[in-house]
Amino acid sequence: MSPSLNLGIVAHVDAGKTSLTERLLFEAGVIDAPGSVDAGTTRTDSLDLERRRGITIRAAVTSFGLGDLAVNLVDTPGHPDFIAEVERSLGVLDAAVLVLSAVEGVQPQTVVIWRALQRIGVPTVLFVNKIDRAGADVERVLAQVRRRLTPYAVQLARADGQGDRAATVTGVPLTDESVVAGVAEVDDRVLAGWVAGATPRHRDLVRALRSGVRRGALTPVLCGSAITGAGIDELHRTLTGLLPAARHSDGPVAGTVFAVDRDERGRRAWIRLWSGELRVRDRVAITGRKPELVTEVAASEPGGVTVASVARAGQIAVIRGPAARIGDVLGRPPRRRAHHFAPATLQALVEPEDPTARTALYAGLTELADEDPLIDLHLNEVDGEAAVRLHGEVQKEVIAALLEQRYGVVARFLETSVVCIERVVGTGASVDRINVGDNPYLAGIGLRVEPGEVGSGITFSPGIERGNLPPAFIAATEEGVRAALIQGLCGWAVTDCQVSMTESGYWPRQSRPHQKFDKSISSVAADFRHLAQVVVMAALQRAGTRVCQPIERFDLELPDEAFGAIAALLGRIGAVTLDTSAVAGYTRLVGHVPSAAVRDLTSRLPDLTSGEGVLVTRLDHHAPVTDTCPPRRRRTGFDPLDRGTWFRRVPR
């Protein structure tokens, strides 16, 4: 089997990564002519929104041959709202090409993606694109790279005639003093020979470069134009000569699911295979679940996705059958510094323009959420509402475009709001017994609610009722408790609490003479499921809750001259700075900011920093809201706090 390379193309939006993908495919003979982002004819941008806006939204895989090397190319998104899509694709790569513009240079998202590559440990090549554009200056960009990304950048190509359509690229010999000096900084053997006055041999420099790139100690820098094809030969030589190819490991099958989508034949999962082989009719256990039958195996090849009888280690496989989700694994993949995404802190209601399309909207949203775990969907069929938790405003456009393109549903989003939580502040208890008061159910339940450790979620304990109550009724009680706590006293989800059963009662399974089981005189699981919601909310009311808002940890890099304006803005929006450092004309601030203020900070950052500000935020913790009137969320469905209405609307 020929060697393969799973390669990612990553960049700040508009740096030209999709155009570079098209150029690589064209030079390899996969397509007859490079597609145009502006014309919407690119091979990897398949969504109408991608073509209309000229941005990549969903990661796409395509393949081409480069001599004996089979390259599986992953064209990843570049818009800030899709950094999560970028990061979850990086973990399955052997290497990456980070594209920069020779005109704009190192941009904010370039820094964000670079940090992600370094964190996950992906060997990276920098390609300075658009040398044919007016204002191109590769040397200026290289200086930015060394100042803002890495000082260990080794220039392997130079541009001639920059700013002109006829601009050309020449390779820098490995024995050039600039290359030797760069390699010597991270390789003691090359350094020793160089200091002694000996000229390093070409093969020793190649070995040292390969080792440095694989370890992330060195970063080759190339340049060219994806539009004209200048510099592509040098990029080819770097891909085949310096980057680490995939290992074709024998042994048990191991793989990582990094994408799920649907075509005209249904659902399919994209898997990076690390070892072993995957065949049609294999039964595979995904993330510890019961083995499921693989009904079809395909592999990404230069001609497209090709159905095959077997996929082998190193390949990108596409399978049907198992209900895999993004992030699932087969077997034991190698340890990678995979990123774990914090839950979204924004939420918006989505509804169809045509009220009769509500069922189709629900079905479409459910499928999209199944493909992408970053789409956190909450459906409430009682009130006819669908709420989607979001990581950014552009995500609304993406979901709306997919709903219209795939399912023919025109949807609109209502105003975005921040998602808070409720934490229990005291201890409360409540009891309902059979045939006592207005309890219509053949169930008796006593529950106690008390605070839990931060981050513990909801812990349910049968307490002393374990063994006194059939397991099915205990399970139904827990199900009812968890369902009720989705909406607390102020409408937000309740978390970090302990719920314990204190007593119970039920009527054993009975039947009338000469008849089968009679529900009217026998307790059923639904009795406990319904009553538990009323009892736990009564206990919660006695315990009390506190609304807590999401707090983001921000990492902000800005030019020194913008520090005063940014510091004033951070103070106004309630941010707290924890650490400050300065390097080469830039100040880096780390601290906490309420999620509700992130949009304001993001929108004002470009103007206050002349477009050079780099902001990364991630959910860090939840803190109590200090307002005397904390934010409330409208309750949906039947309210178990209203006993009379609940008992009428939720009969046994």
N, C-alpha and C positions, 0 to 999 in steps of 0.2 A: 504494500500500500504506500502511495506517495506521501511525502510529508505535507502537513496542512498547517495553516496559520489562521486563527480566529482573531480578526483585526477590527478594532473599533475606530470609527471616524468621528471625532468630537470637536466642538468649537462653540464660540460665542455666535449668536444668531447673526447671519449675513456675512460671516467670514469666508464662506464658500465651500463648506464641507460637502454639501450635496453635489455641487458642481465638480468637486474633486472626485467624488464617487463615480459620477457619470464619465469623467475623463478616464479613470482607471478601467472601467468596464469597456469603454470604447477602445482603448489601447490594447486591451486583452482580446478584442474581437467578440465580446458578448453582445454588444449592441452596434447597430450600423452607424449611428451618429450620437454624440452627446446630447442628452436632453437639456432643456432650459428651465431653470427655476421660474424665471419671469413668464415664460410661455406656458408653464404648467405641464411640461412634457417629460419630467424626470421619471426614471424607473422606480425609485424608492419612495417617492411621495405619492401615495395612492389616494389619500383623502382629498375631497374637494377643498376643504379648508386649508390643507397644506399647499395645494396648488394656488389657491386664491391669494393667500397671504405670503407665499414664498418662504414658509418655515416648515421644519420637520417637527411632527408632533409625536408619532409613534415610531419606535425603533423598527427598522426594516433590515432583512438579511438578504444578501445576494452574493453570488460566488463567481470567481474567475480563476483562470490558471495563469501562473507566472513561471514559465519554464516547468520544472518538476514540482513546483510548490502550488498546492491548492489553497486559495485564499477565500475564506468566508468573511465577507465584509458586512459589518453591522453599522448602518448609518443611523446615528442616534440624534435625539432632539437637541436644539441649542437654546431654546427660549427658557428664561429663568423659571417659569412655571413648571417646566418638565425636567428639572434637575433630578427628581426622583426617578424618572424614566431612564435618565442617563446612568445614574449610579447603580441601579439594579441590573443594567446590562453590562457594566464594567466587570462585575465579578466573574463572568464567564469568558473573558477575553484572554488571549495570550499576549497581546500588545495593542497599542493605540497610536493613532496619528492625531495630534492636536493641531488644528488649523488656525492660523492667525492671519489677519489682513496686513499686507505691507503698508497700507495707508493708515488704518485706524490703530494698528499695533495691539498691545496687550489691553484687552477690554475687561470690564468688571466680571462678566461671566467666564472669561478665560481663566481668571484667577480661581474662581469657584470650582471649575472643572479640573484644573490642575491639582488643586488640593485634594479633590476626590480621587484622582488617579494615584496620587502619592499615598493617600490613606489606605487604598485597597491594594496597592502594590503592583500596578500595571506598568510594564516597561513602555516608554513613550518616546516618540519622535515628533519634533515640532516641524511643521511645514508652513513657511511664510508665503501666503498666497497673494495673488493680484499684483504681481510685480509689473504688470502691463498697465496699471492704472495710474493716472496723474496723481502725484504726491507720494508715490511708493518710495520707501526708504528702508531697505532691509537692515542696514547697519543700525539705524535708530531703533528698529524693532528688536534687534539682537541685544542692544543695550538695555531696553525695557525688560526683556526676558531675564537677563542676568540680575537686574535690580529687583524685579517683582516676582519672578518664578524660581529660578535656580541659578547660582553662580557657575554651575558645572555644565554649561551649554557648550557643545563643540560644533563649530560651523563646518559643515561638509560640502557646502555649495555656495557659490557667489553669483550675484546677478549683474548682468551688463546691459546698459541701455534702459534702465528702469524708467517707468512712466510712459513707455511707448509700446505699441502693439507688437513691435519687433524685438522686444526685450528677450535676452537669452540667458541661459544658466550654464555655468561650467563647474565641474566637480573640483573640490579641494583635495589634492593628493594626501594620503594618510601620513606621508613623511613630511608634510608641511610643518614648519615650526609651531604654528598656532594649534594644529591638531595634537602634535606631540606634547606641547605644554599642557593642553587640556587633559589628555589622557594621563600624563605623569602626576597630575594632582590627586588621582584616585588609585593609581597602580604603582606599587613600590618597585616592581621589577623594571618597568619602563623608566621610572624616575632615576633609579640607580644607574642605568646605562646612559641616560641622557646627561646626568651630572658628570659622568666619567668621560664625556665627550664622544661617545659612540653613537652612531646613527641607528635608531631602532629599526629592526627588520619589519617589513610590511606584514608578515604573518603574525609577528608578536603584537603589532598595533591592532590588527584585526581581532586577535584573541582578547586583548585588553579591552577593546571597545565592546565586543560582545558581552564580556563579563560585566563591564560597567553598566551597560544598558540593561542587562537582565537583573542586576541588583538595584537598579534605580539610581546608581551613583553618577551616571553620565547621561546626558540627553543630547542626541544628535539634532542639529538644526539644518534644515534644507529650505529651499525657496523655489518659487516658480509661479506658473499661472495655470489654473485648472481650465481656463477658457482656451488658451492658445496651445497648451501642452508643454510649455517650457518647464524644464526641471523634472518632468515625470520619469525620465530615464534614471536620474540620480535617486529618485524615490524608490523606483523598482529595485535598484542595486542595494539600497539600504534595507528594504523589506526582506529580500532574499539572503542578504549577507550578514545582517547584524541583529535582527529580531529573533527571539526564541520561538521556534515552531512548537506545535502541539505535540505532546507525548502520546504515542500510541501504546497505551499500557494494557497488558493482558490482565486477566483476573475477573472477579465478579463485576457485573455491570454497575456503574455509578454515573450519575448525571444530575444536572441542575436545570429545573424549569425556569426559564427567564422571560417567556412570553406566552400568552394564550390569545388566540383569535378565532375567527370564524370565516369560512369561505362558503361557496355555494353548496358544499357537501356537509357543512356543519362545523362542529368545534374541533380544534386541534391544538396541541401543545408543542412549543419549541423547546428543545432540550440540548444543552451542551453535554456531550458524553465525555467523561474523563477516563473511563476504563471499561473493558469488556465489550460485549456486543449486544445489540438489541434486535430481536427478530419478531416477525409477525407471529401471532399466537403465543408469544411469551406471556406469562402471568407475572406482573411486576407489582411489588408493594411500594407505594409512593408515600413517603413521610410517615411510615409506620402503620398505614391503613391496610386493610385486607387486600390481598393480591387481586389485580384486575387484569382482564385480557386485553392485549394490544391487538387491535383489529387491522391496523395499517401502519407501516413504517415508510418514511420518505427521508431524503437527505437533500440539503441545499447544495446544488451543483451549478456549474457555469450555465447550463441550459435552463435553469430554474429548479423548482422543487420536484425531485424525481422519485417516484415510488420505487422502493427496493425491497428485497427480501430481508436485508440486514443493514444496520447502521453500526459503525465501529467507533472506537475511542478516537477522539480528536475531531469528530464530525459534529455538525449541527444537525440534529435529527428532528423530524416532525412526526408526531405520533397521534393516532386516534384511538379512542377506547377509554383509557383511564381518565377519571375526572380530576386531572391535575390542575393545580393553581400556581400562579407565579410565586416562586420561592420554595416550592416543593422540591424534594430530592428523591432520587433513586439510589438505593444502596448507601455507600459511604463516600461522598465526594471529598476531595482534599480540603483541608481547612483554608478558607479564604477570609479576609477581613471584610466580610459582607456587611452591608449597612442595614440597620434596622430603623425603619421609618416611624417617627412619632405620629400619632393620630392627627388628622386634620383639625384645625381650630376654627374653621369657618363653615358656615352652613347656609344653604339657600333652598327655598321651596321651588319645585319645578312643576309646571302644569302645562297641559296641551292647549294650543290655540283653539282647537276644536274639542269641545267637551266630550263628544262621543268617542274620542280617540284615547280616553283615559286608560282603558285596558291595554291597548297597544303600547302606550307610554310605559306602563308598569312592566310589561314584558320586555321592552327594549332596555329599560334601565336595569332590570334584573340581569339580563345577559351581559351588559357592559360591566356591571359590578362583578360578575363572575369572571370576566376576563381580566379585570384590573382591580386588585385589592386596594389601590389608592382611591377608588371611588367608593366611598362609604355610604351606602344607601339605606334609608329608613323609610319603609312603606307603612302607611296607616290606612287600611281599606275602610275602616269605620268612617273616618272623616274625609276619605278620598284625597289624602295628601301624600306627596312624595318629597322627602327631604334628602339632599345630597350634601355630604361634608366635603369641603374643597381645600386644596392647597394653593389656589391662586385664581384670579378672576378669569384668565384666559381658559382655564379648565371648563368654565361654563360654555364658552364658544365651542370647544372640542366636543363636549357631550351633546350639545344642541346639534352640531353638524353631523355627528354619528347617528343620532336619532332620526334626523331627516333623511340622510343618505341611505341608511340600512333599513329603517322601519317605516319610512314615509310619515313620520310624526313631526309636526312643527311644534316645538316646545318653547316656552319662555320661562326665565328664571326671575323670581322675585328678589327683593333686596337681600344682600348678604349680611349675615350677622355672626357674631362671635359665639362659640359654644362654651358655656360654663358648666360647672358641675356643682353638686351639693355634697357636703360632708356632715355627718352626724356630730352633734356637739354634746349630747347628754345620753342618758339611758331612759328608755321608755318601754312599756309592756302593755299588752292588750290580750283579752281572751274572748272568744265566742264559743258558746256551747250549744249542743243540739237541743232543739225545742225550747230554747231560752231566748226571750226577747223576739226580735224580728228576723233572726237567722233562719233562712228558708232551706238551708242545705243540711243534708244528713252527714255533717262533719263538725267536729269540735276541735278548735285550734287555739293554743296559747303561744304567743311569740314575744321575745324580748329583743330589742334593737339597742346596740351600743357602738361607740366608735371603735374603729380598727386602726391598724398601723397604716400610715400613708403609703400608698402603692399596693396595698393588699387586696384591693377590689372588694367584692362582696363575698363574705365567708358564711356559709350556712351550716348549722349543726343541728342534728336531730335531738341533741340533749338527752334528757332522761327518757325520751319517747322511743329511742332505738330499741327495738324488740317488743315494744308495746303496740306498735302500729305497723301494718303491713308495709313492706318496702315500696310498693307502688304508690301508696298514699303519701309516704314521706317524700318520694320523688316529685309527686304532683304538688305538694306543699312548697317545695323548693322552687319549682317552676313558676308557681304563682307569685312567690316572693320576688324573684328576679324580674318577672314581668312588671310588677307594680313599681319597683324601684327604678325603672327606666325614666319615670317622671316623678320627681320628688315634690316637696311642698311648694316650691317655686317653679316647678315644671322642668327642671334640669335633672339629668341622671344622677342618682345617688350612688356613691362609691365609698370605699375604705370603711366598711362597717361589718360588724358581726351580728348575724341574726340566728337566734337559738329558739328551738321549740321548748316550751315549758309544760305543756300538757296537750292531750289530744283525746278524741272520742270518735267512735264510729259505730255503725250498725253492721254486723257481719252479713255476709252474703246469705240471703234468704229467698224463699219462694212460697207462694200460697199453695194450699193443698192441690195436688195433681197438676201443678203448673210449673213452667220453667222459671229461671231466675227473674225476680221481680225488682226492678230498679226503684219502685216507689217505696219499698221498705228496706232497701239495702244501700249502703254507702258506695259511691263510685269515685274514681280518681278526680273527676271534674268537680265534685263537691269541695274537695280540698284545694284544687287549683283556683277555683273562684273565691272561696272564702279567705284563703291566704292573703289575697290582695287587699281585702278590706281590713283584716286584722293587722297586717304589717304597716299599713298606712296609718291606722289609729295609733299604733305603737310609735311610729315615726313622728307623728304630731306631738306626742308627749315628750319625745326625746329632743326634738328640734333639729334644724339643719342650718348650715351657713353656706351661702353661695360663694363659690371660689372661681375666679377668672383665670384663664390660661396666661402664663408668663413665658415669653420666648427668651432664649439666650441669644444675644446678637453678637456677631463678630463683624466689625465695621472697619474698613481700611479707607483712608482718605488723604488727600494732599494736606501738608502741614498748614497751608494758608487757609484751608476751609475749617480748621479745628474750632475756631471761635463760634462760627455760625452753627455748626453741627452740635457743639456742646450746649448752646442755648436752646436748640430745637429739642434735644434729648431731655433737657430739664422740663420743658413745657409739656411734653407728652408723658411724663412720669417714668422715664427710663432711669436706671441706676447703673453707673459705670463701675465695674469691679477691677479692671486692669487697663493700663495704658502703656504702650510702648511705641518707639519711633525708630524707623530704619530708612535711610536714604531718601529723605524728603517726604515720607509718608508716615502717618500716625495710625496705629491700630488700637481700636477700642473694643473691649469685651465687657458685656454686662447683661442686664435683664431689662426687658421692656414688655408692657402689656400687649397681648396679641391684638387688641382692638386698636392700638396705635401704630402697628406695623405698616398698614396701608398708607398712612400719612407720612411716615418716615420714608417709605419706598418711593412715593410720588415726588417728594421734595428733594431727595438725595441728588438726582442728576443736576438740578439747577445749582444747588449749594456747593457741589464739588466739581463743577464743570465737566460732568459726565465721567469722572474718574473714581467715584466712590464704589466700593465693593461691599455689599451687605449680604451676610448669610444669617438666617434665623432658624431656630429649631425649638420646638416645644421643650421647655425645661421643667416646669412644675406649675402647680395651681396655687394661687394665693387668695386669701379672703378678700372679698369686695368690701371696701371701707365705707361706701355710701350708706346712708341711713335707709334708703330705699333700693335694695339690690335689684338687679335686672331680673325680670320674670319672663318665662316662656309660656305661651298659650298652651294649655293642656289639650291633648288630642284623645279621641276615643272616650269611653265611659270612665267616669271618675270614681275610683273606689273610696275616696274621701266622702262622697255623697252616698251614704248607705242606702237610703230609700230608693234613689234612682238606680243605683247599681243593682239592687236586688230585683227591681222590676225589669231592667234591661238585660240582665245576665241571669236568667232563671236556670234552675237545675235541669 
